Amino acid sequence: QVQLVESGGGLVQAGGSLRLSCAASGRTFSSYVMHWFRQAPGKEREFVAIINWGGGRTYYSDSVKGRFTISRDNAKNTVYLQMNSLNPEDTAVYYCAAGGVFTPTPSEVDYWGQGTQVTVSS
């Protein structure tokens, strides 16, 4: 069992930055592929970014590529999402997730966090 707790969300102006953190419980954090997803009001949950076990492989959705960076610190059981050049279309609840397969597919996720709200004002 893995428990995930996100933090770092908030209100930011367009063009600003935020860094989300996701702290994981348990001693097997390094064995999980970690994801970030987001869900805007009235829309389906969408993939944002993924990072493999050791942090050497990442993949991003086209909508955030070049603006967002996913990273992880296995010693701290934490995954991060650095978000730069934010725009109102990035407004959503952001979810951290853990799984065993390097794929952006939500159905392959084993554990989800509760989410943190990110609101970008214009």
A tleap script that builds the chain and sets N, CA, C and O, in Angstrom:
source leaprc.protein.ff14SB
mol = sequence {
  NGLN VAL GLN LEU VAL GLU SER GLY GLY GLY
  LEU VAL GLN ALA GLY GLY SER LEU ARG LEU
  SER CYS ALA ALA SER GLY ARG THR PHE SER
  SER TYR VAL MET HIE TRP PHE ARG GLN ALA
  PRO GLY LYS GLU ARG GLU PHE VAL ALA ILE
  ILE ASN TRP GLY GLY GLY ARG THR TYR TYR
  SER ASP SER VAL LYS GLY ARG PHE THR ILE
  SER ARG ASP ASN ALA LYS ASN THR VAL TYR
  LEU GLN MET ASN SER LEU ASN PRO GLU ASP
  THR ALA VAL TYR TYR CYS ALA ALA GLY GLY
  VAL PHE THR PRO THR PRO SER GLU VAL ASP
  TYR TRP GLY GLN GLY THR GLN VAL THR VAL
  SER CSER
}
set mol.1.N position { 0.839 -1.180 0.000 }
set mol.1.CA position { 0.000 0.000 0.000 }
set mol.1.C position { 0.889 1.250 0.000 }
set mol.1.O position { 1.868 1.328 0.743 }
set mol.2.N position { 0.540 2.208 -0.830 }
set mol.2.CA position { 1.263 3.475 -0.913 }
set mol.2.C position { 0.255 4.590 -0.728 }
set mol.2.O position { -0.799 4.595 -1.363 }
set mol.3.N position { 0.572 5.518 0.127 }
set mol.3.CA position { -0.254 6.710 0.293 }
set mol.3.C position { 0.496 7.915 -0.266 }
set mol.3.O position { 1.689 8.091 -0.017 }
set mol.4.N position { -0.221 8.740 -1.025 }
set mol.4.CA position { 0.377 9.875 -1.706 }
set mol.4.C position { -0.316 11.151 -1.243 }
set mol.4.O position { -1.545 11.225 -1.216 }
set mol.5.N position { 0.478 12.151 -0.881 }
set mol.5.CA position { -0.065 13.417 -0.417 }
set mol.5.C position { 0.581 14.553 -1.200 }
set mol.5.O position { 1.788 14.782 -1.112 }
set mol.6.N position { -0.248 15.260 -1.967 }
set mol.6.CA position { 0.234 16.380 -2.762 }
set mol.6.C position { 0.202 17.673 -1.954 }
set mol.6.O position { -0.583 17.824 -1.018 }
set mol.7.N position { 1.069 18.591 -2.337 }
set mol.7.CA position { 1.080 19.930 -1.751 }
set mol.7.C position { 1.676 20.893 -2.762 }
set mol.7.O position { 2.257 20.483 -3.766 }
set mol.8.N position { 1.522 22.186 -2.479 }
set mol.8.CA position { 2.135 23.198 -3.324 }
set mol.8.C position { 1.201 23.894 -4.284 }
set mol.8.O position { 1.609 24.824 -4.980 }
set mol.9.N position { -0.045 23.462 -4.337 }
set mol.9.CA position { -0.990 24.136 -5.204 }
set mol.9.C position { -1.355 25.509 -4.682 }
set mol.9.O position { -1.007 25.877 -3.560 }
set mol.10.N position { -2.060 26.262 -5.510 }
set mol.10.CA position { -2.484 27.590 -5.089 }
set mol.10.C position { -2.915 28.434 -6.259 }
set mol.10.O position { -3.167 27.933 -7.354 }
set mol.11.N position { -2.996 29.742 -6.006 }
set mol.11.CA position { -3.400 30.719 -7.004 }
set mol.11.C position { -2.162 31.464 -7.499 }
set mol.11.O position { -1.357 31.948 -6.704 }
set mol.12.N position { -2.024 31.548 -8.808 }
set mol.12.CA position { -0.877 32.228 -9.400 }
set mol.12.C position { -1.337 32.979 -10.637 }
set mol.12.O position { -2.289 32.573 -11.303 }
set mol.13.N position { -0.662 34.069 -10.938 }
set mol.13.CA position { -0.989 34.817 -12.144 }
set mol.13.C position { -0.389 34.158 -13.369 }
set mol.13.O position { 0.610 33.444 -13.281 }
set mol.14.N position { -1.004 34.403 -14.505 }
set mol.14.CA position { -0.488 33.880 -15.765 }
set mol.14.C position { 0.972 34.310 -15.940 }
set mol.14.O position { 1.343 35.453 -15.671 }
set mol.15.N position { 1.780 33.360 -16.398 }
set mol.15.CA position { 3.199 33.604 -16.550 }
set mol.15.C position { 4.022 33.226 -15.342 }
set mol.15.O position { 5.250 33.199 -15.409 }
set mol.16.N position { 3.361 32.936 -14.243 }
set mol.16.CA position { 4.041 32.586 -13.013 }
set mol.16.C position { 4.418 31.118 -12.936 }
set mol.16.O position { 4.233 30.354 -13.884 }
set mol.17.N position { 4.954 30.744 -11.779 }
set mol.17.CA position { 5.439 29.384 -11.553 }
set mol.17.C position { 4.925 28.837 -10.234 }
set mol.17.O position { 4.633 29.581 -9.297 }
set mol.18.N position { 4.822 27.519 -10.187 }
set mol.18.CA position { 4.514 26.796 -8.955 }
set mol.18.C position { 5.297 25.496 -8.976 }
set mol.18.O position { 5.620 24.971 -10.041 }
set mol.19.N position { 5.600 24.983 -7.795 }
set mol.19.CA position { 6.194 23.649 -7.700 }
set mol.19.C position { 5.309 22.789 -6.811 }
set mol.19.O position { 5.092 23.087 -5.637 }
set mol.20.N position { 4.815 21.731 -7.396 }
set mol.20.CA position { 4.020 20.766 -6.648 }
set mol.20.C position { 4.934 19.680 -6.096 }
set mol.20.O position { 5.927 19.299 -6.715 }
set mol.21.N position { 4.573 19.200 -4.928 }
set mol.21.CA position { 5.290 18.082 -4.309 }
set mol.21.C position { 4.305 16.968 -4.010 }
set mol.21.O position { 3.121 17.213 -3.780 }
set mol.22.N position { 4.798 15.764 -4.014 }
set mol.22.CA position { 3.978 14.604 -3.668 }
set mol.22.C position { 4.819 13.698 -2.789 }
set mol.22.O position { 5.797 13.103 -3.241 }
set mol.23.N position { 4.429 13.603 -1.540 }
set mol.23.CA position { 5.145 12.767 -0.583 }
set mol.23.C position { 4.488 11.397 -0.505 }
set mol.23.O position { 3.271 11.290 -0.354 }
set mol.24.N position { 5.290 10.363 -0.607 }
set mol.24.CA position { 4.781 8.993 -0.590 }
set mol.24.C position { 5.177 8.287 0.697 }
set mol.24.O position { 6.279 8.468 1.216 }
set mol.25.N position { 4.258 7.486 1.193 }
set mol.25.CA position { 4.563 6.660 2.359 }
set mol.25.C position { 5.137 5.334 1.892 }
set mol.25.O position { 5.055 5.001 0.710 }
set mol.26.N position { 5.706 4.592 2.797 }
set mol.26.CA position { 6.203 3.279 2.453 }
set mol.26.C position { 7.658 3.276 2.036 }
set mol.26.O position { 8.221 4.318 1.698 }
set mol.27.N position { 8.266 2.091 2.062 }
set mol.27.CA position { 9.684 1.982 1.756 }
set mol.27.C position { 9.947 1.487 0.345 }
set mol.27.O position { 11.084 1.165 0.001 }
set mol.28.N position { 8.903 1.425 -0.475 }
set mol.28.CA position { 9.077 0.918 -1.830 }
set mol.28.C position { 8.872 2.003 -2.877 }
set mol.28.O position { 8.581 1.699 -4.034 }
set mol.29.N position { 9.020 3.259 -2.487 }
set mol.29.CA position { 8.772 4.372 -3.405 }
set mol.29.C position { 9.602 4.230 -4.666 }
set mol.29.O position { 9.096 4.454 -5.766 }
set mol.30.N position { 10.856 3.865 -4.527 }
set mol.30.CA position { 11.750 3.810 -5.679 }
set mol.30.C position { 11.374 2.724 -6.680 }
set mol.30.O position { 11.915 2.698 -7.786 }
set mol.31.N position { 10.474 1.840 -6.322 }
set mol.31.CA position { 10.048 0.785 -7.236 }
set mol.31.C position { 8.866 1.196 -8.097 }
set mol.31.O position { 8.430 0.429 -8.955 }
set mol.32.N position { 8.341 2.397 -7.881 }
set mol.32.CA position { 7.173 2.858 -8.611 }
set mol.32.C position { 7.516 3.900 -9.660 }
set mol.32.O position { 8.356 4.775 -9.448 }
set mol.33.N position { 6.850 3.784 -10.786 }
set mol.33.CA position { 6.815 4.850 -11.763 }
set mol.33.C position { 5.841 5.901 -11.229 }
set mol.33.O position { 4.753 5.567 -10.760 }
set mol.34.N position { 6.233 7.151 -11.302 }
set mol.34.CA position { 5.399 8.212 -10.746 }
set mol.34.C position { 4.845 9.109 -11.850 }
set mol.34.O position { 5.530 9.434 -12.820 }
set mol.35.N position { 3.602 9.492 -11.672 }
set mol.35.CA position { 2.883 10.296 -12.659 }
set mol.35.C position { 2.323 11.567 -12.022 }
set mol.35.O position { 2.161 11.660 -10.805 }
set mol.36.N position { 2.036 12.528 -12.873 }
set mol.36.CA position { 1.152 13.632 -12.555 }
set mol.36.C position { 0.043 13.656 -13.609 }
set mol.36.O position { 0.298 13.576 -14.811 }
set mol.37.N position { -1.183 13.769 -13.125 }
set mol.37.CA position { -2.358 13.961 -13.962 }
set mol.37.C position { -3.045 15.239 -13.503 }
set mol.37.O position { -2.725 15.779 -12.444 }
set mol.38.N position { -3.978 15.712 -14.294 }
set mol.38.CA position { -4.779 16.869 -13.881 }
set mol.38.C position { -6.189 16.727 -14.426 }
set mol.38.O position { -6.434 16.052 -15.425 }
set mol.39.N position { -7.105 17.390 -13.733 }
set mol.39.CA position { -8.500 17.379 -14.153 }
set mol.39.C position { -9.097 18.765 -13.961 }
set mol.39.O position { -9.173 19.283 -12.847 }
set mol.40.N position { -9.515 19.346 -15.066 }
set mol.40.CA position { -10.180 20.647 -15.032 }
set mol.40.C position { -11.685 20.437 -14.894 }
set mol.40.O position { -12.190 19.367 -15.233 }
set mol.41.N position { -12.404 21.436 -14.404 }
set mol.41.CA position { -13.854 21.289 -14.244 }
set mol.41.C position { -14.533 20.909 -15.554 }
set mol.41.O position { -14.302 21.538 -16.587 }
set mol.42.N position { -15.367 19.880 -15.505 }
set mol.42.CA position { -16.115 19.465 -16.677 }
set mol.42.C position { -15.313 18.693 -17.707 }
set mol.42.O position { -15.821 18.380 -18.784 }
set mol.43.N position { -14.062 18.382 -17.384 }
set mol.43.CA position { -13.216 17.655 -18.338 }
set mol.43.C position { -12.729 16.351 -17.727 }
set mol.43.O position { -12.759 16.166 -16.510 }
set mol.44.N position { -12.285 15.463 -18.583 }
set mol.44.CA position { -11.733 14.202 -18.117 }
set mol.44.C position { -10.333 14.414 -17.546 }
set mol.44.O position { -9.648 15.384 -17.870 }
set mol.45.N position { -9.933 13.486 -16.693 }
set mol.45.CA position { -8.585 13.537 -16.155 }
set mol.45.C position { -7.595 13.300 -17.285 }
set mol.45.O position { -7.780 12.394 -18.098 }
set mol.46.N position { -6.539 14.116 -17.337 }
set mol.46.CA position { -5.578 13.992 -18.419 }
set mol.46.C position { -4.164 13.832 -17.885 }
set mol.46.O position { -3.818 14.347 -16.823 }
set mol.47.N position { -3.366 13.112 -18.640 }
set mol.47.CA position { -1.972 12.873 -18.304 }
set mol.47.C position { -1.176 14.166 -18.433 }
set mol.47.O position { -1.410 14.963 -19.341 }
set mol.48.N position { -0.224 14.366 -17.504 }
set mol.48.CA position { 0.653 15.536 -17.550 }
set mol.48.C position { 2.111 15.121 -17.744 }
set mol.48.O position { 2.775 15.571 -18.678 }
set mol.49.N position { 2.606 14.246 -16.842 }
set mol.49.CA position { 4.025 13.886 -16.890 }
set mol.49.C position { 4.241 12.565 -16.171 }
set mol.49.O position { 3.440 12.153 -15.332 }
set mol.50.N position { 5.354 11.904 -16.524 }
set mol.50.CA position { 5.693 10.622 -15.916 }
set mol.50.C position { 7.202 10.528 -15.771 }
set mol.50.O position { 7.946 11.077 -16.583 }
set mol.51.N position { 7.654 9.830 -14.734 }
set mol.51.CA position { 9.082 9.646 -14.499 }
set mol.51.C position { 9.320 8.206 -14.049 }
set mol.51.O position { 8.536 7.644 -13.284 }
set mol.52.N position { 10.404 7.624 -14.534 }
set mol.52.CA position { 10.639 6.217 -14.217 }
set mol.52.C position { 11.271 6.065 -12.834 }
set mol.52.O position { 11.447 7.045 -12.110 }
set mol.53.N position { 11.604 4.845 -12.485 }
set mol.53.CA position { 12.017 4.510 -11.127 }
set mol.53.C position { 13.232 5.309 -10.670 }
set mol.53.O position { 13.258 5.827 -9.554 }
set mol.54.N position { 14.236 5.405 -11.535 }
set mol.54.CA position { 15.468 6.074 -11.138 }
set mol.54.C position { 15.506 7.555 -11.481 }
set mol.54.O position { 16.425 8.266 -11.074 }
set mol.55.N position { 14.516 8.020 -12.225 }
set mol.55.CA position { 14.459 9.430 -12.602 }
set mol.55.C position { 15.150 9.756 -13.910 }
set mol.55.O position { 15.192 10.918 -14.313 }
set mol.56.N position { 15.691 8.752 -14.578 }
set mol.56.CA position { 16.437 9.029 -15.800 }
set mol.56.C position { 15.602 9.107 -17.069 }
set mol.56.O position { 16.102 9.477 -18.132 }
set mol.57.N position { 14.331 8.757 -16.951 }
set mol.57.CA position { 13.449 8.787 -18.122 }
set mol.57.C position { 12.179 9.524 -17.759 }
set mol.57.O position { 11.541 9.222 -16.750 }
set mol.58.N position { 11.813 10.493 -18.587 }
set mol.58.CA position { 10.598 11.268 -18.374 }
set mol.58.C position { 9.832 11.397 -19.684 }
set mol.58.O position { 10.372 11.193 -20.771 }
set mol.59.N position { 8.576 11.738 -19.545 }
set mol.59.CA position { 7.720 11.934 -20.725 }
set mol.59.C position { 6.633 12.913 -20.341 }
set mol.59.O position { 6.116 12.876 -19.224 }
set mol.60.N position { 6.278 13.811 -21.294 }
set mol.60.CA position { 5.308 14.867 -20.999 }
set mol.60.C position { 4.213 14.910 -22.050 }
set mol.60.O position { 4.404 14.487 -23.190 }
set mol.61.N position { 3.069 15.424 -21.644 }
set mol.61.CA position { 2.033 15.700 -22.621 }
set mol.61.C position { 2.483 16.889 -23.467 }
set mol.61.O position { 3.289 17.707 -23.022 }
set mol.62.N position { 1.969 16.979 -24.666 }
set mol.62.CA position { 2.348 18.075 -25.558 }
set mol.62.C position { 1.970 19.425 -24.970 }
set mol.62.O position { 2.642 20.425 -25.225 }
set mol.63.N position { 0.910 19.462 -24.193 }
set mol.63.CA position { 0.415 20.737 -23.669 }
set mol.63.C position { 1.331 21.346 -22.604 }
set mol.63.O position { 1.247 22.546 -22.340 }
set mol.64.N position { 2.196 20.551 -21.993 }
set mol.64.CA position { 3.064 21.080 -20.944 }
set mol.64.C position { 4.549 20.948 -21.281 }
set mol.64.O position { 5.395 21.466 -20.552 }
set mol.65.N position { 4.867 20.273 -22.358 }
set mol.65.CA position { 6.259 20.036 -22.722 }
set mol.65.C position { 6.996 21.359 -22.886 }
set mol.65.O position { 6.515 22.270 -23.560 }
set mol.66.N position { 8.161 21.455 -22.266 }
set mol.66.CA position { 8.949 22.667 -22.336 }
set mol.66.C position { 8.628 23.670 -21.239 }
set mol.66.O position { 9.374 24.629 -21.038 }
set mol.67.N position { 7.514 23.458 -20.522 }
set mol.67.CA position { 7.130 24.375 -19.438 }
set mol.67.C position { 7.173 23.684 -18.075 }
set mol.67.O position { 7.506 24.309 -17.068 }
set mol.68.N position { 6.838 22.407 -18.048 }
set mol.68.CA position { 6.791 21.644 -16.795 }
set mol.68.C position { 7.963 20.670 -16.743 }
set mol.68.O position { 8.424 20.172 -17.769 }
set mol.69.N position { 8.437 20.408 -15.516 }
set mol.69.CA position { 9.504 19.439 -15.310 }
set mol.69.C position { 9.154 18.538 -14.143 }
set mol.69.O position { 8.871 19.013 -13.043 }
set mol.70.N position { 9.174 17.238 -14.384 }
set mol.70.CA position { 8.941 16.262 -13.326 }
set mol.70.C position { 10.296 15.758 -12.834 }
set mol.70.O position { 11.220 15.555 -13.622 }
set mol.71.N position { 10.398 15.563 -11.533 }
set mol.71.CA position { 11.625 15.034 -10.949 }
set mol.71.C position { 11.255 14.243 -9.698 }
set mol.71.O position { 10.121 14.308 -9.224 }
set mol.72.N position { 12.207 13.508 -9.178 }
set mol.72.CA position { 11.935 12.734 -7.970 }
set mol.72.C position { 13.195 12.648 -7.117 }
set mol.72.O position { 14.320 12.714 -7.613 }
set mol.73.N position { 12.964 12.498 -5.823 }
set mol.73.CA position { 14.040 12.295 -4.865 }
set mol.73.C position { 13.686 11.035 -4.083 }
set mol.73.O position { 12.877 11.080 -3.157 }
set mol.74.N position { 14.286 9.925 -4.454 }
set mol.74.CA position { 13.924 8.650 -3.820 }
set mol.74.C position { 14.342 8.603 -2.354 }
set mol.74.O position { 13.741 7.872 -1.567 }
set mol.75.N position { 15.349 9.361 -1.979 }
set mol.75.CA position { 15.759 9.400 -0.577 }
set mol.75.C position { 14.707 10.080 0.293 }
set mol.75.O position { 14.602 9.808 1.488 }
set mol.76.N position { 13.930 10.968 -0.323 }
set mol.76.CA position { 12.880 11.690 0.406 }
set mol.76.C position { 11.490 11.161 0.086 }
set mol.76.O position { 10.497 11.698 0.576 }
set mol.77.N position { 11.405 10.110 -0.736 }
set mol.77.CA position { 10.094 9.555 -1.135 }
set mol.77.C position { 9.175 10.642 -1.695 }
set mol.77.O position { 7.993 10.704 -1.356 }
set mol.78.N position { 9.722 11.480 -2.539 }
set mol.78.CA position { 8.968 12.624 -3.033 }
set mol.78.C position { 9.161 12.789 -4.535 }
set mol.78.O position { 10.260 12.617 -5.061 }
set mol.79.N position { 8.071 13.126 -5.208 }
set mol.79.CA position { 8.120 13.490 -6.618 }
set mol.79.C position { 7.643 14.935 -6.738 }
set mol.79.O position { 6.777 15.381 -5.985 }
set mol.80.N position { 8.216 15.652 -7.691 }
set mol.80.CA position { 7.926 17.067 -7.859 }
set mol.80.C position { 7.413 17.347 -9.266 }
set mol.80.O position { 7.658 16.590 -10.205 }
set mol.81.N position { 6.697 18.453 -9.379 }
set mol.81.CA position { 6.318 18.971 -10.689 }
set mol.81.C position { 6.563 20.476 -10.670 }
set mol.81.O position { 5.810 21.233 -10.057 }
set mol.82.N position { 7.621 20.892 -11.345 }
set mol.82.CA position { 7.920 22.314 -11.492 }
set mol.82.C position { 7.144 22.826 -12.692 }
set mol.82.O position { 7.297 22.323 -13.805 }
set mol.83.N position { 6.310 23.830 -12.457 }
set mol.83.CA position { 5.446 24.359 -13.506 }
set mol.83.C position { 5.800 25.815 -13.757 }
set mol.83.O position { 5.652 26.658 -12.872 }
set mol.84.N position { 6.265 26.106 -14.955 }
set mol.84.CA position { 6.634 27.465 -15.336 }
set mol.84.C position { 5.734 27.964 -16.460 }
set mol.84.O position { 5.046 27.181 -17.115 }
set mol.85.N position { 5.747 29.254 -16.671 }
set mol.85.CA position { 4.956 29.883 -17.745 }
set mol.85.C position { 3.511 29.408 -17.709 }
set mol.85.O position { 2.946 29.027 -18.734 }
set mol.86.N position { 2.930 29.433 -16.542 }
set mol.86.CA position { 1.559 28.946 -16.382 }
set mol.86.C position { 0.573 29.855 -17.096 }
set mol.86.O position { 0.763 31.068 -17.180 }
set mol.87.N position { -0.484 29.240 -17.608 }
set mol.87.CA position { -1.548 29.988 -18.251 }
set mol.87.C position { -2.889 29.493 -17.718 }
set mol.87.O position { -2.949 28.429 -17.101 }
set mol.88.N position { -3.955 30.240 -17.943 }
set mol.88.CA position { -5.255 29.855 -17.372 }
set mol.88.C position { -5.704 28.449 -17.761 }
set mol.88.O position { -6.449 27.813 -17.014 }
set mol.89.N position { -5.266 27.957 -18.911 }
set mol.89.CA position { -5.645 26.603 -19.334 }
set mol.89.C position { -5.003 25.512 -18.465 }
set mol.89.O position { -5.376 24.343 -18.558 }
set mol.90.N position { -4.051 25.893 -17.634 }
set mol.90.CA position { -3.429 24.937 -16.706 }
set mol.90.C position { -4.223 24.800 -15.405 }
set mol.90.O position { -3.887 23.971 -14.559 }
set mol.91.N position { -5.261 25.599 -15.243 }
set mol.91.CA position { -6.086 25.513 -14.042 }
set mol.91.C position { -6.756 24.146 -13.952 }
set mol.91.O position { -7.452 23.722 -14.875 }
set mol.92.N position { -6.538 23.465 -12.836 }
set mol.92.CA position { -7.061 22.108 -12.660 }
set mol.92.C position { -6.694 21.614 -11.266 }
set mol.92.O position { -5.914 22.239 -10.548 }
set mol.93.N position { -7.272 20.488 -10.906 }
set mol.93.CA position { -6.787 19.745 -9.752 }
set mol.93.C position { -5.691 18.805 -10.258 }
set mol.93.O position { -5.898 18.050 -11.208 }
set mol.94.N position { -4.542 18.860 -9.622 }
set mol.94.CA position { -3.401 18.055 -10.041 }
set mol.94.C position { -3.250 16.861 -9.098 }
set mol.94.O position { -3.254 17.005 -7.876 }
set mol.95.N position { -3.117 15.688 -9.698 }
set mol.95.CA position { -3.029 14.454 -8.947 }
set mol.95.C position { -1.685 13.777 -9.166 }
set mol.95.O position { -1.189 13.677 -10.289 }
set mol.96.N position { -1.124 13.326 -8.088 }
set mol.96.CA position { 0.053 12.481 -8.121 }
set mol.96.C position { -0.421 11.025 -8.164 }
set mol.96.O position { -1.447 10.683 -7.576 }
set mol.97.N position { 0.331 10.174 -8.861 }
set mol.97.CA position { -0.073 8.784 -8.970 }
set mol.97.C position { 1.150 7.885 -9.063 }
set mol.97.O position { 2.211 8.307 -9.524 }
set mol.98.N position { 0.993 6.648 -8.624 }
set mol.98.CA position { 2.083 5.667 -8.646 }
set mol.98.C position { 1.626 4.406 -9.354 }
set mol.98.O position { 0.499 3.943 -9.174 }
set mol.99.N position { 2.515 3.864 -10.158 }
set mol.99.CA position { 2.193 2.637 -10.861 }
set mol.99.C position { 3.444 1.834 -11.158 }
set mol.99.O position { 4.552 2.204 -10.770 }
set mol.100.N position { 3.239 0.706 -11.868 }
set mol.100.CA position { 4.368 -0.160 -12.152 }
set mol.100.C position { 4.822 -0.156 -13.591 }
set mol.100.O position { 5.796 -0.821 -13.943 }
set mol.101.N position { 4.118 0.595 -14.430 }
set mol.101.CA position { 4.401 0.573 -15.864 }
set mol.101.C position { 4.654 1.995 -16.346 }
set mol.101.O position { 3.938 2.922 -15.967 }
set mol.102.N position { 5.668 2.163 -17.178 }
set mol.102.CA position { 5.972 3.487 -17.730 }
set mol.102.C position { 5.033 3.738 -18.908 }
set mol.102.O position { 5.367 3.489 -20.066 }
set mol.103.N position { 3.854 4.239 -18.568 }
set mol.103.CA position { 2.843 4.535 -19.574 }
set mol.103.C position { 1.976 5.672 -19.069 }
set mol.103.O position { 1.729 5.764 -17.866 }
set mol.104.N position { 1.503 6.547 -19.960 }
set mol.104.CA position { 0.654 7.656 -19.518 }
set mol.104.C position { -0.803 7.266 -19.289 }
set mol.104.O position { -1.638 8.129 -19.018 }
set mol.105.N position { -1.108 6.010 -19.392 }
set mol.105.CA position { -2.489 5.540 -19.301 }
set mol.105.C position { -2.960 5.501 -17.846 }
set mol.105.O position { -2.348 4.819 -17.025 }
set mol.106.N position { -4.033 6.217 -17.513 }
set mol.106.CA position { -4.508 6.234 -16.119 }
set mol.106.C position { -4.899 4.861 -15.589 }
set mol.106.O position { -4.789 4.608 -14.390 }
set mol.107.N position { -5.348 3.982 -16.458 }
set mol.107.CA position { -5.789 2.665 -16.005 }
set mol.107.C position { -4.652 1.824 -15.457 }
set mol.107.O position { -4.896 0.838 -14.761 }
set mol.108.N position { -3.404 2.198 -15.758 }
set mol.108.CA position { -2.242 1.451 -15.268 }
set mol.108.C position { -1.751 1.962 -13.911 }
set mol.108.O position { -0.797 1.425 -13.348 }
set mol.109.N position { -2.407 2.999 -13.394 }
set mol.109.CA position { -2.023 3.551 -12.100 }
set mol.109.C position { -2.564 2.674 -10.978 }
set mol.109.O position { -3.698 2.199 -11.032 }
set mol.110.N position { -1.740 2.470 -9.972 }
set mol.110.CA position { -2.156 1.656 -8.822 }
set mol.110.C position { -2.643 2.513 -7.651 }
set mol.110.O position { -3.557 2.115 -6.928 }
set mol.111.N position { -2.045 3.668 -7.467 }
set mol.111.CA position { -2.378 4.522 -6.325 }
set mol.111.C position { -2.505 5.979 -6.778 }
set mol.111.O position { -1.773 6.449 -7.650 }
set mol.112.N position { -3.453 6.668 -6.161 }
set mol.112.CA position { -3.708 8.080 -6.467 }
set mol.112.C position { -3.621 8.903 -5.184 }
set mol.112.O position { -3.964 8.433 -4.099 }
set mol.113.N position { -3.153 10.146 -5.336 }
set mol.113.CA position { -3.256 11.100 -4.248 }
set mol.113.C position { -4.619 11.762 -4.263 }
set mol.113.O position { -5.453 11.476 -5.122 }
set mol.114.N position { -4.837 12.645 -3.308 }
set mol.114.CA position { -6.148 13.293 -3.184 }
set mol.114.C position { -6.271 14.531 -4.068 }
set mol.114.O position { -7.375 15.038 -4.272 }
set mol.115.N position { -5.165 15.016 -4.587 }
set mol.115.CA position { -5.180 16.153 -5.496 }
set mol.115.C position { -4.902 17.473 -4.811 }
set mol.115.O position { -5.157 17.637 -3.618 }
set mol.116.N position { -4.373 18.416 -5.582 }
set mol.116.CA position { -4.138 19.772 -5.096 }
set mol.116.C position { -4.572 20.741 -6.195 }
set mol.116.O position { -4.277 20.539 -7.373 }
set mol.117.N position { -5.273 21.787 -5.791 }
set mol.117.CA position { -5.842 22.729 -6.756 }
set mol.117.C position { -4.788 23.736 -7.215 }
set mol.117.O position { -4.067 24.324 -6.408 }
set mol.118.N position { -4.722 23.914 -8.521 }
set mol.118.CA position { -3.899 24.960 -9.128 }
set mol.118.C position { -4.818 25.867 -9.926 }
set mol.118.O position { -5.542 25.406 -10.808 }
set mol.119.N position { -4.789 27.146 -9.618 }
set mol.119.CA position { -5.616 28.118 -10.310 }
set mol.119.C position { -4.718 29.208 -10.877 }
set mol.119.O position { -3.944 29.834 -10.152 }
set mol.120.N position { -4.833 29.423 -12.177 }
set mol.120.CA position { -4.030 30.430 -12.853 }
set mol.120.C position { -4.955 31.541 -13.331 }
set mol.120.O position { -5.864 31.307 -14.127 }
set mol.121.N position { -4.717 32.737 -12.842 }
set mol.121.CA position { -5.561 33.872 -13.211 }
set mol.121.C position { -4.948 34.615 -14.394 }
set mol.121.O position { -3.729 34.664 -14.558 }
set mol.122.N position { -5.826 35.189 -15.213 }
set mol.122.CA position { -5.348 35.904 -16.406 }
set mol.122.C position { -5.081 37.360 -16.106 }
set mol.122.O position { -4.674 38.109 -16.994 }
savepdb mol mol.pdb
quit
